[in-house]
């Protein structure tokens, strides 16, 4: 997701893999299937006017479309390629913990927020806390996630 040239990286992984070796990779699936990331990002980006990244640039959803990882491995020379979707949930203690985690750790969130004034930041926080509360299960925000897992052999 984050390497500058995924095709080149896949070819290098193939090159250094032992004969009969296998490789597995995973990448987040489509944004709509990963509200743990998009809930806060959509609010921050729309409120602060953060433009979307250019297509194909490094990022969480670079290989989000089904078949992308499998095709990447195939084009690098891997055989017996497979891809499947893994799904699960990620929960947080509270909407505030969700907010704090992303604002302290996630650069694509923390960076734009650092440029926001106090009123904007407070307004964004309130929107994020309200949005996270819509995912409450047993009193905890519980977000679904989805990722593509692909494998291949040399």
C-alpha positions in Angstrom: 0.0 0.0 0.0 2.8 2.4 0.8 5.7 1.5 -1.4 6.5 3.9 -4.2 6.3 1.3 -7.0 4.2 -1.8 -6.2 5.1 -3.7 -9.4 8.8 -3.2 -8.9 8.5 -4.3 -5.2 6.5 -7.4 -6.2 9.2 -8.4 -8.8 11.9 -7.9 -6.1 9.9 -10.1 -3.7 9.7 -12.8 -6.3 13.4 -12.5 -7.1 14.5 -13.0 -3.5 12.0 -15.7 -2.7 13.5 -19.2 -2.5 12.4 -21.7 -5.1 9.0 -23.2 -4.2 8.6 -20.4 -1.7 5.2 -18.7 -1.1 4.4 -15.1 -0.4 1.2 -13.6 1.1 0.3 -10.0 1.1 -2.8 -8.1 2.3 -4.2 -4.7 1.7 -7.3 -2.9 2.9 -10.4 -3.5 0.8 -12.7 -0.7 -0.5 -13.1 2.4 1.7 -16.8 1.7 2.1 -15.9 -1.6 3.8 -13.5 0.1 6.2 -15.4 2.7 8.2 -12.8 2.5 11.0 -10.6 4.6 8.7 -13.1 6.5 6.6 -15.4 7.8 9.3 -12.8 10.2 10.8 -11.0 10.8 7.5 -14.1 11.8 5.6 -15.1 14.3 8.3 -11.6 15.8 8.6 -11.1 16.0 4.9 -14.5 17.4 4.0 -14.4 20.0 6.8 -10.9 21.2 6.1 -11.0 20.8 2.3 -8.3 18.3 2.1 -8.1 17.1 -1.5 -8.1 13.3 -2.2 -4.7 11.8 -3.0 -3.8 11.4 -6.7 -4.9 8.0 -8.1 -2.3 5.3 -7.6 -0.4 7.2 -4.9 0.7 5.4 -1.8 -2.1 5.0 0.8 -4.4 2.8 2.7 -6.7 2.0 -0.2 -4.2 1.8 -3.0 -4.9 -1.9 -3.7 -8.5 -1.8 -2.5 -10.2 -3.1 -5.6 -10.8 -6.9 -5.8 -8.2 -8.7 -7.8 -5.6 -5.9 -7.6 -3.1 -7.8 -5.3 -3.6 -11.1 -7.2 -2.9 -9.4 -10.5 0.2 -7.7 -9.0 1.6 -11.0 -7.9 0.8 -12.6 -11.3 2.5 -9.9 -13.2 5.6 -10.3 -11.0 5.9 -13.9 -12.0 4.1 -15.7 -9.1 2.1 -18.8 -9.9 -0.8 -20.4 -8.2 -2.1 -17.0 -7.1 -5.1 -16.7 -5.0 -7.0 -13.9 -3.3 -9.7 -13.8 -0.7 -11.5 -11.3 1.4 -10.9 -11.3 5.2 -13.4 -9.5 7.4 -13.6 -8.6 11.0 -14.4 -5.9 13.5 -12.3 -3.5 15.5 -13.7 -2.0 18.7 -12.6 0.9 20.8 -13.3 1.7 24.5 -15.2 4.8 23.6 -15.8 7.3 20.8 -13.2 9.5 22.6 -10.6 6.7 22.4 -11.3 6.3 18.7 -10.7 10.1 18.2 -7.6 10.1 20.4 -6.0 7.2 18.7 -6.4 8.6 15.2 -5.5 12.2 16.1 -2.3 11.1 17.8 -1.1 8.4 15.5 -2.5 8.7 12.0 -0.5 11.3 10.0 -3.2 11.8 7.3 -5.5 12.9 10.2 -3.1 14.6 12.6 -1.4 16.6 9.8 -4.5 18.5 8.6 -5.8 18.9 12.2 -2.6 20.5 13.2 -3.4 23.3 10.7 -7.0 23.7 12.0 -7.9 26.5 14.4 -9.3 25.5 17.8 -13.0 26.1 16.8 -12.6 23.9 13.7 -10.9 21.2 15.7 -13.6 21.2 18.3 -16.3 21.0 15.6 -14.6 18.2 13.9 -14.1 16.3 17.1 -17.8 16.6 18.0 -18.8 15.3 14.5 -16.4 12.4 14.8 -17.6 11.5 18.3 -21.2 11.5 17.0 -20.3 9.4 14.0 -18.4 6.9 16.1 -21.3 6.6 18.4 -23.4 5.3 15.5 -21.2 2.2 15.5 -21.9 1.4 19.2 -22.3 -2.3 20.1 -22.4 -3.2 23.8 -21.4 0.3 24.6 -18.3 0.3 22.5 -17.7 1.7 19.0 -17.2 -1.4 16.8 -16.2 -0.8 13.2 -16.2 -3.4 10.5 -13.0 -3.9 8.5 -12.2 -5.8 5.3 -8.9 -6.6 3.6 -7.8 -8.6 0.5 -5.3 -11.3 1.2 -3.4 -12.6 -1.8 -0.8 -15.3 -2.1 1.4 -16.8 -4.8 4.3 -19.3 -5.3 7.6 -19.1 -7.0 
